[in-house]
């Protein structure tokens, strides 16, 4: 939520009801910190940030969370706790936008952005790797920076970097489209009527969640140009596009691969048969560098 929600919205509502802070109620904010599908960080091992609207509120909320979490980090106010969440996700949002721009630049130069990232991340300090993709998704990274922009503009401040990052993200599905057109053109095929198989539509690998998934925007881009669309995803049995078109997930097998004019890997679920896709790599657009698991091939186009 936007910075100040707890103190500016929730607290006055409670006080207006006749309740007294630290006597009738305590009030604190603690942002969610979860990474769906990531089993290397059990919930209790993730440090918990807590900030109350009073000292007692902070202390009591922290005591409650210590029953579950190994480490609780208290801050001076609920607003600080709210803003820390936005910084975490805005940091990721901006850096993903940066690497997506870097991908397009590397394409112009004629080098592999994944190789560039692998080289840069050998530095043991001052660098954190982020990876390109067809866009951003989920319930946090695309949305949280907008809460920050909302609050900033109320205060007369324009967070330019955050706004520019959003523009980069919005352009990525179209970049996928243009790259697909180029691939089809190499084989004297038009996008209109081409059979396009989208591999993975969840917003991240190995979760049954489509919230804000870039796959939806990718599908809409291709639908506008009359492509014959298919998708495969073991976690998403069906989906509804904004124009009301319903699609059912198909099985990723030799028949679907053979019939596709172009295959686009959008979400790299662990259980996909990448060996099968690698065998058809002359018509694979790999937006996630997923085929690295079965070896590199000069015919594979690696897209942001």
C-alpha positions in Angstrom: 0.0 0.0 0.0 1.1 3.6 -0.3 3.2 5.2 2.5 1.0 6.6 5.2 -2.0 4.3 4.8 -1.9 3.0 8.4 -1.4 6.4 10.0 -3.5 8.5 7.7 -6.4 6.1 6.9 -6.7 3.3 9.4 -5.7 5.1 12.6 -8.2 8.0 12.2 -11.0 5.6 11.5 -10.3 3.7 14.7 -10.0 6.9 16.8 -13.2 8.2 15.3 -15.1 5.2 16.6 -14.2 6.3 20.2 -11.4 3.8 20.8 -8.2 5.0 22.5 -4.7 4.1 21.1 -2.7 1.9 23.5 -5.7 1.5 25.7 -8.5 0.1 23.5 -6.3 -1.0 20.6 -2.8 -1.3 19.2 -2.0 -0.7 15.6 1.1 -1.8 13.5 2.0 -2.6 10.0 4.2 -5.5 8.8 4.7 -6.0 5.0 4.3 -9.3 3.4 7.6 -11.1 2.4 7.0 -14.3 0.5 8.4 -15.7 -2.7 5.9 -18.2 -4.1 7.6 -21.4 -5.5 10.9 -20.7 -3.7 11.5 -23.5 -1.2 14.9 -22.3 -0.1 13.5 -19.6 2.1 10.9 -21.1 4.6 8.5 -18.4 5.9 9.9 -18.4 9.4 13.4 -17.8 8.2 12.5 -14.5 6.4 13.2 -11.5 8.6 9.9 -9.7 9.6 9.7 -5.9 9.5 7.3 -4.3 12.0 6.4 -0.7 12.6 3.6 0.6 14.9 1.9 3.9 15.3 3.1 3.9 18.9 6.0 2.4 20.8 3.7 -0.1 22.6 2.1 -1.1 19.3 5.5 -1.8 17.8 6.6 -3.8 20.8 3.5 -6.0 21.1 3.3 -6.7 17.3 7.0 -7.6 17.3 6.5 -10.0 20.3 3.7 -11.7 18.4 5.8 -12.1 15.3 8.7 -13.5 17.2 6.6 -16.6 18.0 6.8 -17.4 14.3 9.8 -15.6 12.8 13.5 -16.2 13.6 14.2 -12.5 13.3 12.0 -9.4 13.7 13.3 -6.0 12.7 11.4 -3.1 14.3 11.3 0.4 12.7 10.2 3.7 14.1 6.8 3.9 12.4 4.2 2.1 10.4 5.0 4.4 7.5 8.7 3.3 7.5 7.5 -0.3 7.4 5.1 0.5 4.5 7.8 2.3 2.6 10.4 -0.5 3.1 8.2 -2.9 1.2 7.9 -0.4 -1.7 11.6 0.1 -1.8 12.2 -3.7 -2.0 9.9 -4.2 -5.0 10.7 -0.9 -6.7 14.4 -1.9 -6.5 13.5 -5.1 -8.4 11.2 -3.3 -10.8 13.8 -0.7 -11.8 16.7 -3.2 -12.2 14.6 -5.6 -14.3 13.8 -2.6 -16.6 17.5 -1.8 -16.8 18.4 -5.3 -17.8 15.6 -5.4 -20.4 16.9 -2.2 -21.9 20.4 -3.7 -21.8 19.1 -6.8 -23.6 17.9 -4.6 -26.5 21.2 -2.8 -26.6 23.1 -6.0 -26.7 20.9 -7.1 -29.6 21.9 -4.0 -31.5 25.6 -4.6 -30.7 25.3 -8.2 -31.7 26.3 -9.9 -28.5 24.5 -12.2 -26.0 23.2 -10.4 -22.9 23.2 -13.6 -20.9 26.9 -14.0 -21.5 27.4 -10.3 -20.5 25.4 -11.0 -17.2 27.4 -14.1 -16.5 30.6 -12.2 -16.9 29.4 -9.2 -14.7 28.2 -11.4 -11.9 31.7 -12.9 -11.3 32.5 -9.6 -9.5 32.2 -10.4 -5.8 31.0 -6.9 -4.8 28.9 -4.1 -6.1 26.9 -6.1 -8.6 23.6 -8.1 -8.3 22.4 -10.0 -11.3 19.0 -9.4 -12.7 17.7 -11.2 -15.8 15.7 -10.0 -18.9 12.3 -11.3 -19.8 9.1 -10.5 -21.8 7.8 -8.3 -19.0 7.1 -8.3 -15.3 4.2 -10.0 -13.4 2.8 -11.0 -10.0 1.0 -9.1 -7.3 3.9 -7.1 -6.1 6.6 -6.0 -8.6 4.3 -4.4 -11.2 2.0 -2.8 -8.7 3.9 -1.6 -5.6 5.9 1.1 -7.4 2.6 2.6 -8.5 1.6 3.1 -4.9 4.9 4.9 -4.4 4.3 7.1 -7.5 0.8 7.9 -6.2 2.1 9.1 -2.8 5.0 11.0 -4.4 2.8 13.0 -6.7 0.5 14.0 -3.8 3.6 15.4 -2.2 4.6 17.2 -5.4 7.5 14.9 -6.3 7.9 13.1 -9.6 9.8 9.8 -9.3 11.2 9.9 -12.8 13.2 6.7 -12.7 10.3 4.6 -11.5 8.0 6.1 -14.2 10.6 5.4 -16.9 11.0 1.8 -15.7 7.3 1.3 -16.2 7.5 2.5 -19.8 10.2 -0.1 -20.5 8.1 -2.9 -19.0 5.1 -1.9 -21.1 7.2 -2.0 -24.3 8.5 -5.6 -23.7 5.5 -7.6 -25.0 5.8 -5.6 -28.3 9.5 -6.3 -28.4 8.6 -10.0 -28.3 6.1 -9.5 -31.1 8.7 -7.7 -33.3 11.3 -10.4 -32.6 8.7 -13.1 -33.5 7.9 -11.3 -36.8 11.6 -11.2 -37.6 11.9 -15.0 -36.9 8.9 -15.8 -39.1 10.1 -13.5 -41.9 13.4 -15.5 -42.0 11.2 -18.5 -43.1 9.0 -16.5 -45.4 6.0 -16.7 -43.1 3.6 -13.9 -42.1 2.4 -13.5 -38.5 -1.2 -13.4 -39.6 -2.4 -17.0 -39.6 0.9 -18.3 -38.2 0.5 -21.0 -35.5 2.1 -19.6 -32.3 2.7 -21.8 -29.3 3.3 -19.9 -26.1 5.1 -22.0 -23.5 4.3 -21.0 -20.0 1.7 -18.3 -19.1 2.0 -18.1 -15.2 3.7 -15.0 -14.0 6.7 -17.0 -12.7 8.0 -20.6 -12.9 6.2 -23.4 -11.0 3.3 -21.4 -9.6 -0.4 -21.5 -10.6 -0.7 -17.8 -10.6 -1.4 -15.5 -13.6 -1.7 -12.2 -11.8 -0.3 -9.5 -14.0 1.5 -12.1 -16.1 3.3 -10.7 -19.1 2.1 -13.7 -21.1 -1.4 -12.1 -21.3 0.0 -9.0 -22.9 2.2 -11.1 -25.3 -0.9 -13.1 -26.3 -2.9 -9.9 -26.9 -0.1 -8.5 -29.1 -0.2 -11.6 -31.3 -4.0 -11.7 -31.4 -4.1 -8.2 -32.8 -2.1 -9.3 -35.8 -4.3 -12.4 -36.5 -2.0 -15.2 -35.2 -3.4 -18.6 -34.5 -2.6 -18.9 -30.8 -2.0 -21.9 -28.5 -0.5 -22.1 -25.1 0.8 -24.8 -22.8 1.1 -24.6 -19.0 0.8 -27.4 -16.5 -0.4 -25.0 -13.8 -2.9 -23.0 -15.9 -5.6 -25.1 -17.5 -7.3 -22.2 -19.3 -7.3 -18.4 -19.5 -9.5 -15.6 -20.7 -8.1 -12.7 -22.7 -9.5 -9.2 -22.3 -11.4 -9.4 -25.6 -13.3 -12.4 -24.2 -11.3 -15.1 -26.1 -10.9 -18.3 -24.1 -7.9 -20.5 -24.6 -7.3 -24.0 -23.2 -3.9 -25.3 -22.4 -2.6 -27.9 -24.8 -0.2 -30.8 -24.1 3.5 -30.0 -24.9 4.3 -32.9 -27.2 5.9 -33.7 -30.5 2.7 -33.1 -32.4 2.2 -29.5 -31.0 5.8 -28.7 -31.5 5.8 -30.0 -35.1 2.6 -28.1 -36.0 3.8 -24.7 -34.5 5.3 -22.1 -36.9 6.9 -20.4 -33.9 7.3 -21.5 -30.2 7.9 -18.7 -27.6 9.1 -19.6 -24.1 7.6 -17.1 -21.8 7.6 -18.8 -18.4 10.2 -21.5 -17.8 8.5 -24.1 -15.6 10.9 -26.8 -14.4 8.8 -29.7 -15.8 8.7 -28.6 -19.4 10.4 -31.0 -21.9 13.3 -28.7 -22.9 14.9 -31.5 -24.8 11.9 -31.6 -27.1 12.0 -27.8 -27.5 15.8 -27.9 -28.2 15.2 -30.4 -31.0 13.0 -27.8 -32.7 15.2 -24.8 -31.7 15.2 -23.4 -35.3 11.7 -22.1 -34.5 12.0 -21.4 -30.8 12.1 -17.8 -29.4 13.5 -18.3 -25.9 12.7 -15.2 -23.8 14.1 -16.8 -20.6 17.3 -18.5 -21.7 15.6 -21.7 -20.6 17.2 -23.9 -23.2 20.6 -23.4 -21.5 19.6 -26.5 -19.5 20.0 -28.7 -22.6 23.0 -26.9 -24.1 23.5 -23.9 -26.3 22.7 -23.7 -29.9 23.4 -20.9 -32.3 20.0 -21.3 -33.9 18.2 -20.4 -30.7 17.2 -16.8 -30.5 17.5 -15.6 -26.9 15.3 -12.6 -26.4 14.9 -10.4 -23.4 
